[in-house]
Amino acid sequence: MIIAKDSQTVDSAFSDLKSLRDKSKGMVTIAETIKRKIKEKDMSDNEMSEITEIMFNMGMTDNFTTYVSKGISGKKYYQDLADEI
């Protein structure tokens, strides 16, 4: 009885992981498209600032000049910028 319940729990967990993996592929495609547009400067300054902040918050920070922005750092902007250097 316990083995059957454990087996069912494991099956459910792997099913959830497969579903997460399948759905994340679409999100990665969207994120990579946005990242490409940023790199090609195919957006307005306002859009680029907003998307860069979102990408930073998602941990996708490669190919950006700086990881610090006034929107993210607020009053600590200059200190965070100095720390980055």
PDB file of N, CA, C and O in Angstrom:
ATOM      1  N   MET A   1       0.817  -1.195   0.000  1.00  0.00           N
ATOM      2  CA  MET A   1       0.000   0.000   0.000  1.00  0.00           C
ATOM      3  C   MET A   1       0.861   1.260   0.000  1.00  0.00           C
ATOM      4  O   MET A   1       0.620   2.185  -0.775  1.00  0.00           O
ATOM      5  N   ILE A   2       1.875   1.289   0.881  1.00  0.00           N
ATOM      6  CA  ILE A   2       2.751   2.447   0.960  1.00  0.00           C
ATOM      7  C   ILE A   2       3.579   2.562  -0.321  1.00  0.00           C
ATOM      8  O   ILE A   2       3.791   3.667  -0.820  1.00  0.00           O
ATOM      9  N   ILE A   3       4.043   1.440  -0.853  1.00  0.00           N
ATOM     10  CA  ILE A   3       4.848   1.448  -2.073  1.00  0.00           C
ATOM     11  C   ILE A   3       4.029   1.988  -3.240  1.00  0.00           C
ATOM     12  O   ILE A   3       4.540   2.768  -4.044  1.00  0.00           O
ATOM     13  N   ALA A   4       2.776   1.588  -3.341  1.00  0.00           N
ATOM     14  CA  ALA A   4       1.911   2.075  -4.417  1.00  0.00           C
ATOM     15  C   ALA A   4       1.705   3.581  -4.302  1.00  0.00           C
ATOM     16  O   ALA A   4       1.711   4.284  -5.313  1.00  0.00           O
ATOM     17  N   LYS A   5       1.524   4.084  -3.085  1.00  0.00           N
ATOM     18  CA  LYS A   5       1.335   5.522  -2.859  1.00  0.00           C
ATOM     19  C   LYS A   5       2.609   6.282  -3.215  1.00  0.00           C
ATOM     20  O   LYS A   5       2.552   7.333  -3.853  1.00  0.00           O
ATOM     21  N   ASP A   6       3.771   5.743  -2.797  1.00  0.00           N
ATOM     22  CA  ASP A   6       5.046   6.376  -3.128  1.00  0.00           C
ATOM     23  C   ASP A   6       5.271   6.399  -4.633  1.00  0.00           C
ATOM     24  O   ASP A   6       5.727   7.402  -5.183  1.00  0.00           O
ATOM     25  N   SER A   7       4.954   5.306  -5.291  1.00  0.00           N
ATOM     26  CA  SER A   7       5.098   5.218  -6.745  1.00  0.00           C
ATOM     27  C   SER A   7       4.208   6.247  -7.437  1.00  0.00           C
ATOM     28  O   SER A   7       4.621   6.882  -8.407  1.00  0.00           O
ATOM     29  N   GLN A   8       3.003   6.404  -6.942  1.00  0.00           N
ATOM     30  CA  GLN A   8       2.069   7.375  -7.510  1.00  0.00           C
ATOM     31  C   GLN A   8       2.595   8.802  -7.310  1.00  0.00           C
ATOM     32  O   GLN A   8       2.478   9.640  -8.205  1.00  0.00           O
ATOM     33  N   THR A   9       3.170   9.072  -6.146  1.00  0.00           N
ATOM     34  CA  THR A   9       3.739  10.387  -5.855  1.00  0.00           C
ATOM     35  C   THR A   9       4.911  10.688  -6.790  1.00  0.00           C
ATOM     36  O   THR A   9       5.021  11.793  -7.320  1.00  0.00           O
ATOM     37  N   VAL A  10       5.778   9.704  -6.985  1.00  0.00           N
ATOM     38  CA  VAL A  10       6.923   9.876  -7.879  1.00  0.00           C
ATOM     39  C   VAL A  10       6.450  10.099  -9.311  1.00  0.00           C
ATOM     40  O   VAL A  10       6.961  10.979 -10.004  1.00  0.00           O
ATOM     41  N   ASP A  11       5.482   9.310  -9.757  1.00  0.00           N
ATOM     42  CA  ASP A  11       4.939   9.475 -11.114  1.00  0.00           C
ATOM     43  C   ASP A  11       4.355  10.878 -11.300  1.00  0.00           C
ATOM     44  O   ASP A  11       4.556  11.514 -12.334  1.00  0.00           O
ATOM     45  N   SER A  12       3.647  11.338 -10.306  1.00  0.00           N
ATOM     46  CA  SER A  12       3.049  12.671 -10.366  1.00  0.00           C
ATOM     47  C   SER A  12       4.128  13.750 -10.419  1.00  0.00           C
ATOM     48  O   SER A  12       4.008  14.717 -11.170  1.00  0.00           O
ATOM     49  N   ALA A  13       5.165  13.584  -9.632  1.00  0.00           N
ATOM     50  CA  ALA A  13       6.259  14.564  -9.608  1.00  0.00           C
ATOM     51  C   ALA A  13       6.949  14.646 -10.959  1.00  0.00           C
ATOM     52  O   ALA A  13       7.228  15.741 -11.449  1.00  0.00           O
ATOM     53  N   PHE A  14       7.226  13.494 -11.568  1.00  0.00           N
ATOM     54  CA  PHE A  14       7.881  13.503 -12.876  1.00  0.00           C
ATOM     55  C   PHE A  14       6.964  14.056 -13.953  1.00  0.00           C
ATOM     56  O   PHE A  14       7.435  14.692 -14.896  1.00  0.00           O
ATOM     57  N   SER A  15       5.688  13.831 -13.832  1.00  0.00           N
ATOM     58  CA  SER A  15       4.725  14.398 -14.771  1.00  0.00           C
ATOM     59  C   SER A  15       4.721  15.919 -14.661  1.00  0.00           C
ATOM     60  O   SER A  15       4.676  16.621 -15.671  1.00  0.00           O
ATOM     61  N   ASP A  16       4.769  16.424 -13.429  1.00  0.00           N
ATOM     62  CA  ASP A  16       4.824  17.867 -13.205  1.00  0.00           C
ATOM     63  C   ASP A  16       6.106  18.461 -13.784  1.00  0.00           C
ATOM     64  O   ASP A  16       6.081  19.539 -14.378  1.00  0.00           O
ATOM     65  N   LEU A  17       7.232  17.754 -13.608  1.00  0.00           N
ATOM     66  CA  LEU A  17       8.501  18.245 -14.139  1.00  0.00           C
ATOM     67  C   LEU A  17       8.488  18.281 -15.664  1.00  0.00           C
ATOM     68  O   LEU A  17       9.003  19.222 -16.266  1.00  0.00           O
ATOM     69  N   LYS A  18       7.906  17.269 -16.289  1.00  0.00           N
ATOM     70  CA  LYS A  18       7.810  17.232 -17.746  1.00  0.00           C
ATOM     71  C   LYS A  18       6.960  18.404 -18.238  1.00  0.00           C
ATOM     72  O   LYS A  18       7.315  19.076 -19.206  1.00  0.00           O
ATOM     73  N   SER A  19       5.844  18.637 -17.565  1.00  0.00           N
ATOM     74  CA  SER A  19       4.970  19.748 -17.940  1.00  0.00           C
ATOM     75  C   SER A  19       5.699  21.083 -17.788  1.00  0.00           C
ATOM     76  O   SER A  19       5.596  21.950 -18.656  1.00  0.00           O
ATOM     77  N   LEU A  20       6.424  21.246 -16.702  1.00  0.00           N
ATOM     78  CA  LEU A  20       7.188  22.473 -16.481  1.00  0.00           C
ATOM     79  C   LEU A  20       8.240  22.662 -17.569  1.00  0.00           C
ATOM     80  O   LEU A  20       8.405  23.762 -18.096  1.00  0.00           O
ATOM     81  N   ARG A  21       8.944  21.592 -17.901  1.00  0.00           N
ATOM     82  CA  ARG A  21       9.965  21.665 -18.943  1.00  0.00           C
ATOM     83  C   ARG A  21       9.346  22.049 -20.287  1.00  0.00           C
ATOM     84  O   ARG A  21       9.882  22.895 -21.003  1.00  0.00           O
ATOM     85  N   ASP A  22       8.237  21.436 -20.620  1.00  0.00           N
ATOM     86  CA  ASP A  22       7.568  21.729 -21.894  1.00  0.00           C
ATOM     87  C   ASP A  22       7.121  23.183 -21.975  1.00  0.00           C
ATOM     88  O   ASP A  22       7.284  23.831 -23.009  1.00  0.00           O
ATOM     89  N   LYS A  23       6.559  23.692 -20.888  1.00  0.00           N
ATOM     90  CA  LYS A  23       6.086  25.080 -20.876  1.00  0.00           C
ATOM     91  C   LYS A  23       7.238  26.067 -20.839  1.00  0.00           C
ATOM     92  O   LYS A  23       7.124  27.169 -21.376  1.00  0.00           O
ATOM     93  N   SER A  24       8.343  25.691 -20.217  1.00  0.00           N
ATOM     94  CA  SER A  24       9.477  26.611 -20.115  1.00  0.00           C
ATOM     95  C   SER A  24      10.160  26.817 -21.462  1.00  0.00           C
ATOM     96  O   SER A  24      10.795  27.850 -21.674  1.00  0.00           O
ATOM     97  N   LYS A  25      10.043  25.858 -22.373  1.00  0.00           N
ATOM     98  CA  LYS A  25      10.649  26.017 -23.699  1.00  0.00           C
ATOM     99  C   LYS A  25      10.084  27.249 -24.403  1.00  0.00           C
ATOM    100  O   LYS A  25      10.832  28.006 -25.022  1.00  0.00           O
ATOM    101  N   GLY A  26       8.783  27.454 -24.313  1.00  0.00           N
ATOM    102  CA  GLY A  26       8.158  28.628 -24.912  1.00  0.00           C
ATOM    103  C   GLY A  26       8.635  29.912 -24.268  1.00  0.00           C
ATOM    104  O   GLY A  26       8.866  30.908 -24.953  1.00  0.00           O
ATOM    105  N   MET A  27       8.782  29.893 -22.957  1.00  0.00           N
ATOM    106  CA  MET A  27       9.250  31.079 -22.240  1.00  0.00           C
ATOM    107  C   MET A  27      10.687  31.418 -22.626  1.00  0.00           C
ATOM    108  O   MET A  27      11.034  32.590 -22.771  1.00  0.00           O
ATOM    109  N   VAL A  28      11.512  30.404 -22.790  1.00  0.00           N
ATOM    110  CA  VAL A  28      12.899  30.634 -23.191  1.00  0.00           C
ATOM    111  C   VAL A  28      12.943  31.244 -24.586  1.00  0.00           C
ATOM    112  O   VAL A  28      13.740  32.146 -24.840  1.00  0.00           O
ATOM    113  N   THR A  29      12.104  30.767 -25.482  1.00  0.00           N
ATOM    114  CA  THR A  29      12.038  31.319 -26.838  1.00  0.00           C
ATOM    115  C   THR A  29      11.661  32.791 -26.803  1.00  0.00           C
ATOM    116  O   THR A  29      12.271  33.612 -27.489  1.00  0.00           O
ATOM    117  N   ILE A  30      10.660  33.123 -26.008  1.00  0.00           N
ATOM    118  CA  ILE A  30      10.241  34.525 -25.871  1.00  0.00           C
ATOM    119  C   ILE A  30      11.367  35.370 -25.301  1.00  0.00           C
ATOM    120  O   ILE A  30      11.649  36.457 -25.806  1.00  0.00           O
ATOM    121  N   ALA A  31      12.011  34.876 -24.252  1.00  0.00           N
ATOM    122  CA  ALA A  31      13.092  35.623 -23.607  1.00  0.00           C
ATOM    123  C   ALA A  31      14.265  35.821 -24.565  1.00  0.00           C
ATOM    124  O   ALA A  31      14.846  36.905 -24.605  1.00  0.00           O
ATOM    125  N   GLU A  32      14.616  34.810 -25.325  1.00  0.00           N
ATOM    126  CA  GLU A  32      15.720  34.929 -26.271  1.00  0.00           C
ATOM    127  C   GLU A  32      15.393  35.919 -27.384  1.00  0.00           C
ATOM    128  O   GLU A  32      16.275  36.650 -27.836  1.00  0.00           O
ATOM    129  N   THR A  33      14.146  35.954 -27.830  1.00  0.00           N
ATOM    130  CA  THR A  33      13.720  36.915 -28.847  1.00  0.00           C
ATOM    131  C   THR A  33      13.856  38.337 -28.325  1.00  0.00           C
ATOM    132  O   THR A  33      14.347  39.221 -29.027  1.00  0.00           O
ATOM    133  N   ILE A  34      13.420  38.551 -27.091  1.00  0.00           N
ATOM    134  CA  ILE A  34      13.530  39.878 -26.478  1.00  0.00           C
ATOM    135  C   ILE A  34      14.999  40.252 -26.317  1.00  0.00           C
ATOM    136  O   ILE A  34      15.388  41.388 -26.589  1.00  0.00           O
ATOM    137  N   LYS A  35      15.803  39.311 -25.880  1.00  0.00           N
ATOM    138  CA  LYS A  35      17.229  39.559 -25.702  1.00  0.00           C
ATOM    139  C   LYS A  35      17.888  39.938 -27.034  1.00  0.00           C
ATOM    140  O   LYS A  35      18.726  40.838 -27.082  1.00  0.00           O
ATOM    141  N   ARG A  36      17.508  39.254 -28.103  1.00  0.00           N
ATOM    142  CA  ARG A  36      18.043  39.560 -29.431  1.00  0.00           C
ATOM    143  C   ARG A  36      17.655  40.973 -29.849  1.00  0.00           C
ATOM    144  O   ARG A  36      18.474  41.719 -30.386  1.00  0.00           O
ATOM    145  N   LYS A  37      16.390  41.337 -29.597  1.00  0.00           N
ATOM    146  CA  LYS A  37      15.931  42.683 -29.958  1.00  0.00           C
ATOM    147  C   LYS A  37      16.688  43.751 -29.180  1.00  0.00           C
ATOM    148  O   LYS A  37      16.993  44.818 -29.713  1.00  0.00           O
ATOM    149  N   ILE A  38      16.985  43.464 -27.936  1.00  0.00           N
ATOM    150  CA  ILE A  38      17.761  44.411 -27.128  1.00  0.00           C
ATOM    151  C   ILE A  38      19.156  44.554 -27.726  1.00  0.00           C
ATOM    152  O   ILE A  38      19.660  45.665 -27.890  1.00  0.00           O
ATOM    153  N   LYS A  39      19.766  43.438 -28.046  1.00  0.00           N
ATOM    154  CA  LYS A  39      21.122  43.462 -28.598  1.00  0.00           C
ATOM    155  C   LYS A  39      21.156  44.226 -29.920  1.00  0.00           C
ATOM    156  O   LYS A  39      22.108  44.959 -30.188  1.00  0.00           O
ATOM    157  N   GLU A  40      20.126  44.058 -30.743  1.00  0.00           N
ATOM    158  CA  GLU A  40      20.056  44.731 -32.041  1.00  0.00           C
ATOM    159  C   GLU A  40      19.497  46.152 -31.926  1.00  0.00           C
ATOM    160  O   GLU A  40      19.401  46.871 -32.921  1.00  0.00           O
ATOM    161  N   LYS A  41      19.129  46.547 -30.707  1.00  0.00           N
ATOM    162  CA  LYS A  41      18.551  47.876 -30.448  1.00  0.00           C
ATOM    163  C   LYS A  41      17.309  48.107 -31.307  1.00  0.00           C
ATOM    164  O   LYS A  41      17.135  49.170 -31.903  1.00  0.00           O
ATOM    165  N   ASP A  42      16.455  47.091 -31.355  1.00  0.00           N
ATOM    166  CA  ASP A  42      15.226  47.125 -32.145  1.00  0.00           C
ATOM    167  C   ASP A  42      14.026  47.517 -31.279  1.00  0.00           C
ATOM    168  O   ASP A  42      12.905  47.071 -31.525  1.00  0.00           O
ATOM    169  N   MET A  43      14.273  48.369 -30.247  1.00  0.00           N
ATOM    170  CA  MET A  43      13.221  48.812 -29.336  1.00  0.00           C
ATOM    171  C   MET A  43      13.475  50.267 -28.963  1.00  0.00           C
ATOM    172  O   MET A  43      14.583  50.781 -29.118  1.00  0.00           O
ATOM    173  N   SER A  44      12.428  50.918 -28.468  1.00  0.00           N
ATOM    174  CA  SER A  44      12.602  52.286 -27.968  1.00  0.00           C
ATOM    175  C   SER A  44      13.403  52.241 -26.663  1.00  0.00           C
ATOM    176  O   SER A  44      13.528  51.184 -26.043  1.00  0.00           O
ATOM    177  N   ASP A  45      13.939  53.380 -26.255  1.00  0.00           N
ATOM    178  CA  ASP A  45      14.723  53.437 -25.014  1.00  0.00           C
ATOM    179  C   ASP A  45      13.900  52.994 -23.816  1.00  0.00           C
ATOM    180  O   ASP A  45      14.399  52.277 -22.949  1.00  0.00           O
ATOM    181  N   ASN A  46      12.630  53.420 -23.763  1.00  0.00           N
ATOM    182  CA  ASN A  46      11.757  53.051 -22.655  1.00  0.00           C
ATOM    183  C   ASN A  46      11.519  51.535 -22.632  1.00  0.00           C
ATOM    184  O   ASN A  46      11.585  50.906 -21.576  1.00  0.00           O
ATOM    185  N   GLU A  47      11.244  50.962 -23.800  1.00  0.00           N
ATOM    186  CA  GLU A  47      11.027  49.514 -23.884  1.00  0.00           C
ATOM    187  C   GLU A  47      12.291  48.758 -23.498  1.00  0.00           C
ATOM    188  O   GLU A  47      12.232  47.759 -22.782  1.00  0.00           O
ATOM    189  N   MET A  48      13.445  49.244 -23.980  1.00  0.00           N
ATOM    190  CA  MET A  48      14.706  48.577 -23.661  1.00  0.00           C
ATOM    191  C   MET A  48      14.988  48.608 -22.168  1.00  0.00           C
ATOM    192  O   MET A  48      15.437  47.614 -21.597  1.00  0.00           O
ATOM    193  N   SER A  49      14.728  49.743 -21.536  1.00  0.00           N
ATOM    194  CA  SER A  49      14.954  49.864 -20.102  1.00  0.00           C
ATOM    195  C   SER A  49      14.064  48.893 -19.330  1.00  0.00           C
ATOM    196  O   SER A  49      14.522  48.206 -18.417  1.00  0.00           O
ATOM    197  N   GLU A  50      12.801  48.848 -19.703  1.00  0.00           N
ATOM    198  CA  GLU A  50      11.849  47.966 -19.024  1.00  0.00           C
ATOM    199  C   GLU A  50      12.200  46.492 -19.233  1.00  0.00           C
ATOM    200  O   GLU A  50      12.191  45.711 -18.282  1.00  0.00           O
ATOM    201  N   ILE A  51      12.502  46.119 -20.449  1.00  0.00           N
ATOM    202  CA  ILE A  51      12.836  44.731 -20.749  1.00  0.00           C
ATOM    203  C   ILE A  51      14.151  44.332 -20.102  1.00  0.00           C
ATOM    204  O   ILE A  51      14.275  43.218 -19.593  1.00  0.00           O
ATOM    205  N   THR A  52      15.139  45.226 -20.115  1.00  0.00           N
ATOM    206  CA  THR A  52      16.419  44.928 -19.476  1.00  0.00           C
ATOM    207  C   THR A  52      16.233  44.659 -17.993  1.00  0.00           C
ATOM    208  O   THR A  52      16.843  43.740 -17.447  1.00  0.00           O
ATOM    209  N   GLU A  53      15.404  45.445 -17.346  1.00  0.00           N
ATOM    210  CA  GLU A  53      15.139  45.237 -15.917  1.00  0.00           C
ATOM    211  C   GLU A  53      14.452  43.888 -15.681  1.00  0.00           C
ATOM    212  O   GLU A  53      14.792  43.168 -14.741  1.00  0.00           O
ATOM    213  N   ILE A  54      13.496  43.557 -16.531  1.00  0.00           N
ATOM    214  CA  ILE A  54      12.803  42.266 -16.414  1.00  0.00           C
ATOM    215  C   ILE A  54      13.785  41.115 -16.620  1.00  0.00           C
ATOM    216  O   ILE A  54      13.791  40.148 -15.857  1.00  0.00           O
ATOM    217  N   MET A  55      14.612  41.228 -17.658  1.00  0.00           N
ATOM    218  CA  MET A  55      15.591  40.174 -17.944  1.00  0.00           C
ATOM    219  C   MET A  55      16.568  40.025 -16.779  1.00  0.00           C
ATOM    220  O   MET A  55      16.916  38.907 -16.397  1.00  0.00           O
ATOM    221  N   PHE A  56      17.005  41.141 -16.220  1.00  0.00           N
ATOM    222  CA  PHE A  56      17.911  41.099 -15.076  1.00  0.00           C
ATOM    223  C   PHE A  56      17.259  40.364 -13.913  1.00  0.00           C
ATOM    224  O   PHE A  56      17.887  39.525 -13.268  1.00  0.00           O
ATOM    225  N   ASN A  57      15.999  40.682 -13.649  1.00  0.00           N
ATOM    226  CA  ASN A  57      15.283  40.032 -12.554  1.00  0.00           C
ATOM    227  C   ASN A  57      15.096  38.539 -12.788  1.00  0.00           C
ATOM    228  O   ASN A  57      14.949  37.769 -11.838  1.00  0.00           O
ATOM    229  N   MET A  58      15.103  38.131 -14.058  1.00  0.00           N
ATOM    230  CA  MET A  58      14.983  36.715 -14.399  1.00  0.00           C
ATOM    231  C   MET A  58      16.341  36.018 -14.403  1.00  0.00           C
ATOM    232  O   MET A  58      16.421  34.806 -14.597  1.00  0.00           O
ATOM    233  N   GLY A  59      17.411  36.792 -14.186  1.00  0.00           N
ATOM    234  CA  GLY A  59      18.744  36.199 -14.156  1.00  0.00           C
ATOM    235  C   GLY A  59      19.404  36.101 -15.517  1.00  0.00           C
ATOM    236  O   GLY A  59      20.450  35.465 -15.646  1.00  0.00           O
ATOM    237  N   MET A  60      18.829  36.707 -16.519  1.00  0.00           N
ATOM    238  CA  MET A  60      19.393  36.660 -17.870  1.00  0.00           C
ATOM    239  C   MET A  60      20.176  37.933 -18.105  1.00  0.00           C
ATOM    240  O   MET A  60      19.688  38.861 -18.749  1.00  0.00           O
ATOM    241  N   THR A  61      21.403  37.978 -17.579  1.00  0.00           N
ATOM    242  CA  THR A  61      22.161  39.214 -17.580  1.00  0.00           C
ATOM    243  C   THR A  61      23.295  39.249 -18.587  1.00  0.00           C
ATOM    244  O   THR A  61      23.940  40.288 -18.722  1.00  0.00           O
ATOM    245  N   ASP A  62      23.571  38.160 -19.307  1.00  0.00           N
ATOM    246  CA  ASP A  62      24.680  38.209 -20.249  1.00  0.00           C
ATOM    247  C   ASP A  62      24.336  39.094 -21.445  1.00  0.00           C
ATOM    248  O   ASP A  62      23.168  39.271 -21.793  1.00  0.00           O
ATOM    249  N   ASN A  63      25.364  39.636 -22.055  1.00  0.00           N
ATOM    250  CA  ASN A  63      25.258  40.538 -23.215  1.00  0.00           C
ATOM    251  C   ASN A  63      24.710  41.924 -22.876  1.00  0.00           C
ATOM    252  O   ASN A  63      24.302  42.653 -23.780  1.00  0.00           O
ATOM    253  N   PHE A  64      24.690  42.301 -21.610  1.00  0.00           N
ATOM    254  CA  PHE A  64      24.294  43.647 -21.231  1.00  0.00           C
ATOM    255  C   PHE A  64      25.543  44.390 -20.781  1.00  0.00           C
ATOM    256  O   PHE A  64      26.469  43.793 -20.233  1.00  0.00           O
ATOM    257  N   THR A  65      25.559  45.695 -21.019  1.00  0.00           N
ATOM    258  CA  THR A  65      26.715  46.491 -20.645  1.00  0.00           C
ATOM    259  C   THR A  65      26.862  46.558 -19.129  1.00  0.00           C
ATOM    260  O   THR A  65      27.965  46.426 -18.598  1.00  0.00           O
ATOM    261  N   THR A  66      25.760  46.762 -18.449  1.00  0.00           N
ATOM    262  CA  THR A  66      25.784  46.876 -16.995  1.00  0.00           C
ATOM    263  C   THR A  66      24.595  46.120 -16.409  1.00  0.00           C
ATOM    264  O   THR A  66      23.554  45.969 -17.050  1.00  0.00           O
ATOM    265  N   TYR A  67      24.772  45.661 -15.200  1.00  0.00           N
ATOM    266  CA  TYR A  67      23.696  44.942 -14.519  1.00  0.00           C
ATOM    267  C   TYR A  67      22.996  45.843 -13.513  1.00  0.00           C
ATOM    268  O   TYR A  67      22.072  45.417 -12.820  1.00  0.00           O
ATOM    269  N   VAL A  68      23.440  47.088 -13.438  1.00  0.00           N
ATOM    270  CA  VAL A  68      22.912  48.033 -12.465  1.00  0.00           C
ATOM    271  C   VAL A  68      22.078  49.076 -13.203  1.00  0.00           C
ATOM    272  O   VAL A  68      22.479  49.584 -14.250  1.00  0.00           O
ATOM    273  N   SER A  69      20.919  49.383 -12.642  1.00  0.00           N
ATOM    274  CA  SER A  69      20.109  50.471 -13.192  1.00  0.00           C
ATOM    275  C   SER A  69      19.498  51.245 -12.038  1.00  0.00           C
ATOM    276  O   SER A  69      19.360  50.725 -10.930  1.00  0.00           O
ATOM    277  N   LYS A  70      19.132  52.490 -12.305  1.00  0.00           N
ATOM    278  CA  LYS A  70      18.501  53.299 -11.262  1.00  0.00           C
ATOM    279  C   LYS A  70      17.177  52.688 -10.841  1.00  0.00           C
ATOM    280  O   LYS A  70      16.786  52.785  -9.678  1.00  0.00           O
ATOM    281  N   GLY A  71      16.481  52.056 -11.789  1.00  0.00           N
ATOM    282  CA  GLY A  71      15.206  51.421 -11.469  1.00  0.00           C
ATOM    283  C   GLY A  71      15.356  50.260 -10.509  1.00  0.00           C
ATOM    284  O   GLY A  71      14.492  50.028  -9.664  1.00  0.00           O
ATOM    285  N   ILE A  72      16.451  49.532 -10.640  1.00  0.00           N
ATOM    286  CA  ILE A  72      16.686  48.381  -9.775  1.00  0.00           C
ATOM    287  C   ILE A  72      17.329  48.821  -8.460  1.00  0.00           C
ATOM    288  O   ILE A  72      16.911  48.388  -7.386  1.00  0.00           O
ATOM    289  N   SER A  73      18.343  49.682  -8.545  1.00  0.00           N
ATOM    290  CA  SER A  73      19.128  50.054  -7.367  1.00  0.00           C
ATOM    291  C   SER A  73      18.541  51.187  -6.550  1.00  0.00           C
ATOM    292  O   SER A  73      18.766  51.264  -5.342  1.00  0.00           O
ATOM    293  N   GLY A  74      17.787  52.069  -7.198  1.00  0.00           N
ATOM    294  CA  GLY A  74      17.218  53.194  -6.470  1.00  0.00           C
ATOM    295  C   GLY A  74      18.289  54.097  -5.902  1.00  0.00           C
ATOM    296  O   GLY A  74      19.184  54.529  -6.629  1.00  0.00           O
ATOM    297  N   LYS A  75      18.215  54.391  -4.614  1.00  0.00           N
ATOM    298  CA  LYS A  75      19.160  55.297  -3.953  1.00  0.00           C
ATOM    299  C   LYS A  75      20.572  54.725  -3.903  1.00  0.00           C
ATOM    300  O   LYS A  75      21.538  55.469  -3.730  1.00  0.00           O
ATOM    301  N   LYS A  76      20.698  53.412  -4.054  1.00  0.00           N
ATOM    302  CA  LYS A  76      22.015  52.770  -4.006  1.00  0.00           C
ATOM    303  C   LYS A  76      22.653  52.670  -5.391  1.00  0.00           C
ATOM    304  O   LYS A  76      23.632  51.940  -5.551  1.00  0.00           O
ATOM    305  N   TYR A  77      22.138  53.373  -6.387  1.00  0.00           N
ATOM    306  CA  TYR A  77      22.613  53.247  -7.768  1.00  0.00           C
ATOM    307  C   TYR A  77      24.126  53.422  -7.879  1.00  0.00           C
ATOM    308  O   TYR A  77      24.806  52.562  -8.438  1.00  0.00           O
ATOM    309  N   TYR A  78      24.659  54.524  -7.353  1.00  0.00           N
ATOM    310  CA  TYR A  78      26.087  54.807  -7.512  1.00  0.00           C
ATOM    311  C   TYR A  78      26.943  53.805  -6.737  1.00  0.00           C
ATOM    312  O   TYR A  78      28.017  53.421  -7.201  1.00  0.00           O
ATOM    313  N   GLN A  79      26.483  53.387  -5.580  1.00  0.00           N
ATOM    314  CA  GLN A  79      27.221  52.385  -4.817  1.00  0.00           C
ATOM    315  C   GLN A  79      27.231  51.050  -5.556  1.00  0.00           C
ATOM    316  O   GLN A  79      28.272  50.399  -5.638  1.00  0.00           O
ATOM    317  N   ASP A  80      26.078  50.632  -6.098  1.00  0.00           N
ATOM    318  CA  ASP A  80      26.011  49.387  -6.848  1.00  0.00           C
ATOM    319  C   ASP A  80      26.851  49.447  -8.112  1.00  0.00           C
ATOM    320  O   ASP A  80      27.476  48.460  -8.499  1.00  0.00           O
ATOM    321  N   LEU A  81      26.864  50.618  -8.761  1.00  0.00           N
ATOM    322  CA  LEU A  81      27.669  50.798  -9.962  1.00  0.00           C
ATOM    323  C   LEU A  81      29.152  50.696  -9.615  1.00  0.00           C
ATOM    324  O   LEU A  81      29.920  50.074 -10.349  1.00  0.00           O
ATOM    325  N   ALA A  82      29.553  51.298  -8.510  1.00  0.00           N
ATOM    326  CA  ALA A  82      30.939  51.207  -8.059  1.00  0.00           C
ATOM    327  C   ALA A  82      31.305  49.762  -7.713  1.00  0.00           C
ATOM    328  O   ALA A  82      32.404  49.307  -8.031  1.00  0.00           O
ATOM    329  N   ASP A  83      30.399  49.051  -7.070  1.00  0.00           N
ATOM    330  CA  ASP A  83      30.642  47.644  -6.727  1.00  0.00           C
ATOM    331  C   ASP A  83      30.829  46.793  -7.976  1.00  0.00           C
ATOM    332  O   ASP A  83      31.631  45.859  -7.982  1.00  0.00           O
ATOM    333  N   GLU A  84      30.097  47.113  -9.022  1.00  0.00           N
ATOM    334  CA  GLU A  84      30.198  46.353 -10.263  1.00  0.00           C
ATOM    335  C   GLU A  84      31.572  46.531 -10.916  1.00  0.00           C
ATOM    336  O   GLU A  84      32.133  45.590 -11.478  1.00  0.00           O
ATOM    337  N   ILE A  85      32.099  47.751 -10.831  1.00  0.00           N
ATOM    338  CA  ILE A  85      33.420  48.044 -11.421  1.00  0.00           C
ATOM    339  C   ILE A  85      34.474  47.305 -10.648  1.00  0.00           C
ATOM    340  O   ILE A  85      35.658  47.404 -10.969  1.00  0.00           O
TER     341      ILE A  85
END
